[in-house]
Amino acid sequence: MKKHLARLAGIVLLTTYASVGFAQTAPIKLRFGHAHADTDSQHVAALEFAKKVKERTKGAIEIQVFGNNQLGNDGAMIAGVRGGTIDMETSGNPFFTGMVPKLNVFDLPYLFDNAQQAYKALDSDVGRSLLDELGNHQMKGLAFWEVGFRSLANNKRAVNQPADIKGLKLRTTPNPAHIKAFQLLGANPQPMPFGEVFAALESGAIDGHENPPSLMLSSKMYEVQKNLSLTNHAYTALIVVMNKKRFDSLTPENQKILLEEAASAAKFQRELNAKGEQAAVDALRAKGMKIVEAPDRAAIRAIVREPTRQLFIEKNGDDVLKKIEAIAK
């Protein structure tokens, strides 16, 4: 009887050890959501990010990517990450500025002349310090990816000069600088989640919106838009965030891998966008959109640049803005 009990105890002990070992080797699965189409560069970058993380962690971390608002719109996904019901997500910089107002600096109209200036600012110590402020809101900022330079599309008329913008009902981001800029131009800005834009255009609730041509193409906006003007009036970054508690629970080595591969995916996505920028404009033209390639950007800039900068300075001071401008030169 004693031998039988000893053998039974041994079996139980081995089973327990096996279960613990299995639990330790089971992969950590992270859900990663975004709002855009599977054909968009940010989805391609997210898949590359997931692939690299899995390779470097030897399968210990598996990132599952959900695009097309499957996990909710931008606001809902950010709330999900903060609450821990979603592990990771990426949304445009303006959706985070209610929590960290100084992030608005990156979206100021005509702050950057080209993408390289934006990259220098975003990848600087100043950029990292602003990402780290998201830690006060239950999120770990992993990296800045890219939405890109925004241009103006609408169904009413071609936009060649500032006067052509007057009276248009335009979807904008919730960034105060974007709203202010279009008010100065005489438009009626209406912030809304990106996932609602197509239906609002289709129904006539809005006349137009402002986004990079590549995003207009991947989201098939050409089906509900007629005119595109390459205003390049503001650059928008894409912030990749993770639930902070979930990030902090990982080993230091795995934390390092996530941060490094998020930064690597940023470069990967930026290269994709640079290669596809003109191709996107050409494709939109082929789909029937009328393109104004050289609107009077100088005239638009003269109206919106200084007032939006002053709005930012009044709320946040000029320290961050001065640092960003010095870095971007």
C-alpha positions, 0 to 999 in steps of 0.5 A: 500500500505504501509503495502504491501511494509513493508511486501515485505521489510520484506521478502527481509530482511529475504531472505537476512539473510537466504542467508548470513547464508547459505553462512556462513555455506557452507563448504570450499572445498579444492582440494588436489593433489598428483602424485601416485596411489590410492593404495599408502600409501600417498593416504590412508594418504590423505584420512585419513587426509581429514576425520579427518579434516572434523570431527574436523571442523564439516563439515566446511572444506572438502578436496577432494583428487585427485591422479594419477597426475589428477591435473598435475605432481609434478611441475605443482601441486606445481605451481598450489598451488603457484598460487592458482589454487590448494589448497593443494598438496604433492610432494617429498622433492627434488621438493621444493629444488629449492626454499628452497635449504637447504631442500636438507639436508634431501635427502643427501645420507646415512645421516640417518641409519634408519627411526626413525633418519629421523623422529626426524630430520623432526619433529624437530624445524629445520624441521619446520623452513625449512617448514616455508621458503616455505612461501616466495614462496606463500606456507604454509608447513603443514607437512613432510609425507614420500616417504621413503628410496630409492633403485635402480631398472633397466632392465640391470643387478643385482646391487651388487656393485658400478661397476654394476651401471656404465653406467646405464641411471637412472631417479633421482629426481632433487636434486643436491645430487642425481644427483651428487651421480649417476654421481660419480657411473658412471651412467647417471642420468636423472631427470624427474617427477615421472608420466613420469617414467613408460613410459620412462622405457617401451620405453627404454628411461631410464634403471632404477630408484630409489624409495622405493619398496612400491612405485614401487609396487603401481605404478606397476613398476614390469611390466617394471623392472627386477632387484631391489637392496635394496641400501637404499641410501637416504631417501626422505620426502614428503612435504604437502603444501597449498596455503598460502593465502588460509591458512591465510584466515582460522580461527586460529582454523581451521589453527590449525586443519589442522596443527595438522591433517597433522602431525597426518597423517604423523605418520599414513602414516609412520606406514603404510609404516613400516608395509608394507615394507617387504611385498612390497619386497616380492610382487615384488619378487612374481611379477617376480623381482629379488631382491638383498637384501644385496648389498655392501652398504658400498662400495656405501656409501664410494663413494657418502657420503662425496662428496655430503655432501661437495656439500651441504656445499659449497652451503648452509654452514654446520650449518643446516647439523650439527643441523640435525646430532645432532638431528638424533643421 
